[in-house]
Amino acid sequence: MAYHSFLLEPISCHAWNKDRTQIALCPNNHEVHIYKKAGTSWAKIHELKEHGGQVTGIDWASESNRIVTCGTDRNAYVWTLKGDAWKPTLVILRINRAARCVKWSPKENKFAVGSGSRLISVCYFEQENDWWVCKHIKKPIRSTILCLDWHPNNVLLAAGSCDFKCRIFSAYIKEVEEKPAPTSWGSKMPFGEVMFESSGTAGWVHGVSFSDSGNRVAWASHDSTLAVAEGGKAAVIASLSSATLPLVCVTFITENSIVAAGHDCYPVLFVYDAGKGTITFGGKLDVPKQSAQKGLTARERFQNLDKTASETKEAALESLHKNSISQISVLEGGKVKCAKFCTTGMDGGMAIWDVKTIESAMKDLKIQ
Amino acid sequence: MSKNTVSDRFRKVDVDEYDENKFVDEEDGGENQLGPDEAEVDSLIRQGNLMGALQAVLKNPPINTKNQNVKDRAEGLVLKVLSSFKSSDIEKAVQSLDKTSVDLLMKYIYKGFEHPSENSSAVLLQWHERALSAGGVGCIVRVLTARKTV
């Protein structure tokens, strides 16, 4: 587990480039900083200053090497690398509240922005006008969209919202793509069609993730639950109420295993059993090194009793991250057989987790 | 030009009420929910079967009903059952409950905190400690985020 502390401020959002040598992150202000890996440390190579408000979402398209950012200034910019500098192109989203999250589609010909205006803007590039144009998905969204994830077929989009629902919409844009083949979520997919709407969990949906095949979607909700739905004739929903603080970000690492992290500051594994339709808690993935217990002198004991009313001083959190984890991203292996994933959080640090190392460190952990 | 500068009642209009996209909670048809059966619970307490009384009082929670009386009656009943337990038995009782029942128990405990009577808070705090160790912090988060409470 490698941990690097970038800043003292929280990292609002991050995105990696294709070969994972560069990371773009927002240091809780109006800018985006790009760091390049130099040996074991990171050097800042670019500062992207264009947003007028905090940058809430960054996504880096691997193949076309473009970065899209969105912020509380109700704008989104598409950045392209020209020579040695990143040049922004404004995208008019036509929203009147802050943008909250942004994701490139798998084919990178469109991107979706979730906002506080209770709608999703799906943007695509119009060749004739040389301009990014957007279409809105409004119904039946009733509150802010907090998180988005694309289905591998480039058309379906899962969105988690503050109206306590996770929905799958069709974001089919006829100008840029062919009609999609039927999927397990349905066969008719006109733009804006709701293919699936969740029920049964209360709480804002903080994080959503499609599995690699696109047949399953998992979402983490503010009432400390994690739910998985499987597409099919009757969409089956399985949910697990956890005994921890709410989870904020979630991703599939194999078709059956989900890693999620949140306000408890450590990533957690969940295993979905399709046959039984259940989710089980797989284990805490942060194995802290056992620090040597120093013997307490009588003086220290009384000092602690005086200061904190307990004999031992529980100083710091034992987990790698010292504050809530806000975003998780897959680095290697894709969502079907993830080998490495990365988490960033409110403590300004980024941790890279190696799945094989975790598996060997925790004896009865099985990632299938 | 004359403007009516006298009346400013329009400033008190709540525009959000007229928004056609306003969020409305799902109606779940709670008219028939009567809460736990008082007679059954009372008889179980009199028999001394406190574990049974606890299971019975956690059945049929008046979650969806809008009738405040039903909710108050249920809360009073739960408090009666919780107070009749000996402190040493609380742990075993909580262990016998399943996950959803622990969540429901925590909801009743917090509801009881809202309207304290002379001894209720002390009893409820003991139950709270046990329920917390069984349900974890997530259980309390679910009480805080639930749209429909007992």
Interface residues (C-beta under 8 A of the other chain):
Chain A: R118 R142 S143 D163 F164 A202 G203 H222 D223 S224 T225 S241 S242 A243 T244 L245 P246
Chain B: N21 K22 F23 K99 D103 G135 G136 V137 G138 C139 V141 R142 T145 A146 R147
